[in-house]
Amino acid sequence: MLRHLFQGRGLFEFIHKGLTSFNTKPTSNNIPIVYLEKLFGNHAMIDSADTVLLEFYYFYLRDGERWLMETRFSRPWYFEATPKGGMSGIRKRVALALSVFGCNLQHRRITISSSGTSVYCKLSRTFENLGACLKGKSIVVFAKAGRKEIFVKIPLTDHAAAGLDIEQQALTELRADPDLQPLLPASGTCFGYLAVANVKGSKSGQPAFSEILRIHDLLYQRSKISIPIHELEEKCCQTPIGEFSFAPRGLTRLPQEMVHIIKQTRQTANAYLDSFPEAWTVDCYMAHGDFLPQNIILAADKSPRIIDWEFFGLKPRYYDVFHYLIWADVREISWSPETTMQKLKSFETKMLTTIADKYVYYEYIGFYFTVLALTISKSLELYAVFRQSDLRLLLKLCDVIRFCHKQKFL
């Protein structure tokens, strides 16, 4: 009966549309074998006497993300472990209530055979509720026991493992700073993997821009260092941008078109750096590296918690601030250097206090785009990736670096 009401008009129709907007009907019947083996053990090596059959709800999202939840669990982990707030938060709370009656997101049921000694089975013997998110370079398992709720990050590649080592080191190091400690989620290890505490009572929304600046200043003041401009590429372009760190390696070599664009990008970026005197130094700091709205969670008291530190590394001053402000715009096909600079100009008075700083501000905008372009071109070359969207992005970055170069002499 509830299912019929759920499909009806009025309030129930509104709720149903809201819930189905989170997901579509699964379009892929296959879970990549790399996920299955990492989470449940290598099937070819599983002893039949040690095999456990597990029933799951399988959700396949529009962006390729896959969710798993055992059918024995009634409360969906994917709503408990995400921020709640606004209209989206209302829908999530309704979904939690309706899940008691068997109403879930669109899904299908699958059976997976698992080794009794697999990571998943070890976790299931320790925690009372589990759920897995399968996407990109890692598996993230939500695990709950009583009031304890954690995310266990399981890497799929050596590069992903290195990134999680960086994150664990960053969290340990930054937590020793009394000013930064409140901004970090609790963390530790679980069966040898990085485990990060869930931010309970979290809400959607973003902190005020003044708080973004305060976070940047805390990171900058604790680790600021000046490096010669000719060392900027070597020291600041080694850590990939988030989404380029797990791009699928599908080509033995890049097409000539992409090789040409990468070469052009490097020439444009180096031309900007070469426009400064040889003795010029650049103020840098240990930045978050992927400082985006989705990596900032507001706790119940609206204080921010910063997550996903695997791209922690040396970057030019203001890098995290600029990345937070314009990375989403940069990923849009229609963005232009003029509109981007106009947006950054609108924040100028909020960031600067003296006339002299104005020139430094625009120099560091150029440094941001230069490091961004060099880092992305290196990542695409490393992973032998060719996508038309990446080609357009590099061309646009060349345009905005040239724009910064011209502005420098105005």
N, C-alpha and C positions, 0 to 999 in steps of 0.2 A: 504493500500500500504506500509506504513512504517513497518507494522508487517512482510510483506513478505521480505522487505529489511533487517529487523532485523535478519531474519533467514538465510540470504544469505551468500555469501562468502566474502573474503577479510576483509575490515575494519569492516563491519557489523557483520560478523561471529565472529571476534575477540571480539567485544563489547558484543555480545550475550553470548559467552562462559564466559566472565568475569563476567557478571551479574548473570548468572545462577549458577556460582560457589559460590555465596553468600548463595544460598538456593536450596532446592529441592522441588518438588511438595508436597503439604501437604499430610502426610501419616496418620494423625489422624483426625477423624471427630469430636472428642469430646474435648472440653476445660474443664479441671478439674473444678468441681463445686465450689471448694474453691476460685478459681480466679474470677468466675462469681459473686458469692455472695459478695465478698469483694469490687469489682469494681462497680457492677450494682445493688446490693441489693438482699436480700433473696427473690427468686421468690415466695415462698409459702406465704410470708407475704406482697407482693406488692399489693396495692389496684389497681384494674383494671382501675379505673378512673385516677390513677396517672401513669399508664404505658406508657412508650415511646418506640417505636420500632426503632431500630437503625440498619443500614446496614453497614457491615464491610467487608474489605478485610482481610482474615485470612491467615497468613504465618506460616508454621511449619518448623523450621530449623532442620538440621541434628542432632544437639546436644540436641534436645528436647525443645529448646527455642521457644516460640510462640510470634508472633507479631500481633497486631490489628491496623487497620487504617480505619476510616470511609470512605465510598465510596464517600462522598461529598468533600473530600480533594484530590487535584490533586498533590501537591508536597509531596513526600514521606518523612515522618518525620525520617525514619530509615536511610536515607542518609544525611539529614541535620544535624542530631545530632551525627554523628560519625566522627572521625578524617579523614582528607583528605590529601593525600600525595602519591607521587610515582605513580606506575601504578594503584594501587587500587583507588587512588584519582581521576585519569583520568576517570576511569570507573564510579565512583560515580557521577562526574559532568555530564558525558554523560547521565547517568540514570535520573538525575534531569531534564535535557533538554527533554529527550524522554517521561518523565512522563506527560508532557503537552498534548501529543498525546495519552495518555492512555496506554503506555507501562510500565508495572510494573514487579516486580519479580513474579515468579509462585505463584499462590494463588488460593483461592476459596472464594466465597461470602457467608456470613452467616448473619442471622438476629438474634439480641439479644434484648430481652425485658428488659427494665431498669426502675427502680423507678426514678421518677422525682427528688427525694431528694438524689439519690445515689451520691457517690463521683464523678463518671464520669460526671453525668449531672451537678453537681455544677461546675466542671472544665470547661465543655463545654460552660457554660453561662459566664465564665470569660475570656476564651482564644479562639483565632480564629482558632487554629490548635492543634489537639491532636493525640497522638499515644501511645499505651501501649505495653510494653515488659513484658511477663509473663514467669518467670523462677525461680525455686527454692523457696526461702523463702520469696520473696517479689514481688510486682508488681511495675514497674517503669513506670510512665506516663510522656511522653515528652509533654510539654505544651508551646505554643507560642502565644504571643500577641504583635504585632509590633516588636520592637527590643528586647523585653524581652523573653528569652528562659530559661526554668527551667526543671529539672527532679524532679518529686514528687515521693517519695519512700513510698509505702504502705505495711506494714508488714502483713504476713499471720499468724504468730504464735507469742506467747508471747516471745519466745526466739529471734525472728527476731525483735520484737518491742524493746526489751532490747538492741540489737545490734545497732539499729538506734538511741536510746537514747544516747548510748556511742559515736556514730559518731557525733551527734549534740553537745554534750558536748565537744568533742575533737576539733571540728571546732571553737566553741566559745572560748575555752581556748587558742588554738594555734594562733588564729587571733589576740590576744592581744599582741603577740610577734612580734615586728616590722621586725625581720629577717625572720620569718616564714610566716607572713601574705601574701607576694607576691606569695607563693607557694600553696595557698589554693583557691579553688573556692568560690565565694560568696554563702551564704546559709541563710536560714530562715525557716519559716513554711508557709504552704498553706493548709487551712482547717484542721489544727491540725497535718499535716504530714510534715516530713522533706522535704524541697525543696532546691535543689542545682542548681546553675546557670550553664548553658551550657558554655563550653569554646569555644567561637566563633573563627572561623578561625583555629581551631586546625588541626594539621598535624600528620600523622603517623611518627614513628621513636622514638628513645630513646635518652635521654641526655648522655653526656660524663660521663665516670665512675667517673671522678673528681667531677662532680655535684652530683652523687649518694653519694659519700663520704661526700660532704659538707652538704647535707641534713641530713645524719646520724649524723654528728657532731653537727649540730644545735639542733637536738632533744636530743642528748646525753648531751650536755652542759647545757641545760635548766632543765633537770630532773634527772641527774645522782645520783645514790645512791648505796651504797655497802650493800649487804645483806649476812648473814651467808649462807654457802653452803647448810646446812641442811634445809634451808627454800626455796630453789630454786624451788622445785616442787610445794609447797603450794602457792607461790606468783607469779610464772611465767607460770603456766600451766593451768590456768583457762579459758582463752579465746580460743575457737576452731580455728583451721586453717580454712580459708575461705570456701573451698569446703566441709569440714566436718561439718560445722555449720548448714546445712540444709539437711543432708542426710535423705532419707525417713525412717521413723521408720516402719519396716515391720515384725519384729520378736518379740515374747514375751520374748525370751531369745536367747543368742548367742549359736551357735554350740560349742561343746566341743573343737573342733580344734582351733577355734578363741579364746576361753577362755585361752587355753594353750599358744597361741602365745602372747596374751596380757600380761599374767603373765611373760613369757620369756622376753618380751620387757622391762617390769618394772624392772626385775632383772638385765638385762644388763645395763639399764640406771642408776640404783642406784649403781651398781658396779663401774661405772665410777665416780660418785659423791663421793662414799666412798673411792676412791683412793687418795683423797685430805685430808690434815689434818683437824681435826674437827673445828679448829679455822679459816679455810680459808674463805675468803669473795669473792663474785662475784660482779663485777661492772655491774649495770643494769640501765635501763632508760625506759621511756615511749615511746615505739616503735609503729610504724604504725601497725605492726603485720601481714599484708598481702601485703608487699611491692613488687609488681610484675610489670613487664612492662605494663600490661594492666591497671594498676591503676595509671600510670603516663602519662599525656597527655601534648603534646607540644602545647603551644598557637601559634598564628600567628607569634610572635616574637621569637619563639623557646624556650621561657622560660617554665619550667615545671610547671604543676599543678597536685597536688596529690589528688586523690579521694578515696572514699570508706574507711572510717576510723572506721568502726564498730568493728574492732578487735584491736583497740588502747588499749595498756596495757603494763604492766611491762615485760621486756624481758632482757636477757643478752646483754652486749655490742656487737655491730656488727651484731646483729640478723637480722635487716632489710637488711644489705649489703649481708650477706650470703644467705638470702632467695631470694633476687633479682638475685643473681648469679647462684644458683644451683637448685632452686625448680623445674623448668621445667625439668632439667636432672633427678632429683630424681623420678619424676613421670614416667619416661621411664623404661620399663621392663628391658632393657639391661644395665642400669647403674651399676657401680661397685664402691666400696670404693676407689680403687686405682685411677681410672680416675677422680673421684670427688675431691680427695685430690690433684691430679695433677693440676686440674683446679684452685683450691683455691690457690695453691702454686704459680701459675703464676701471681696472683694479690698481692702476699706478698709484693713485693717492692713498689707497689703503695700505700699500706696501712700503711706501717711501716717506721719509720725513725731511729730507734736504734736497736742494736743487742738484747738488753734486751727485747724489744717488741716482738721479734720473738717467744719466748716461750709463751708469753701471747696470741699471735695471735692463735697459735695452740690449746691452752687450750680452747679458746672461740669458736673455730670450734667444739670442743667436747661438749661444753655447748649448742651450737645451736642444734646439732643433738639430744642431750639428751632431751632438752625441746621439740623439735619437736616430738620425739618418744612418750614421756609421754603425750603430748597434744593430739596427734592423737589417742593413745590407749584409753584415757579417753573419747574422742568424740565418737569413735566407740562403746564403752561400753554404753555410755549414750543414744545413738540413736538406740542401738540394731541392728547394721548394719553388714551384712556379705557379702563381695564381695571378690572374689579371688584376685583382684588387690590390695585390702587393706592388705590382708594377706601377699602377696609378698612384699609390701612396708614395713611392720613392720619387716619382716625377713631381708630385705636389711638394714634397719636402725640399727638393732642389729649388723649386720656385720660392718657397718661404725663406730659405737660407739666402738666396740671392736678394730677396726683399730686405732681409736684415742687413745684408752687406751694403746695400744702397743707403739704407736709413743711417748707417753708421757714419756716413760722410755728410749728412744733411745738417 
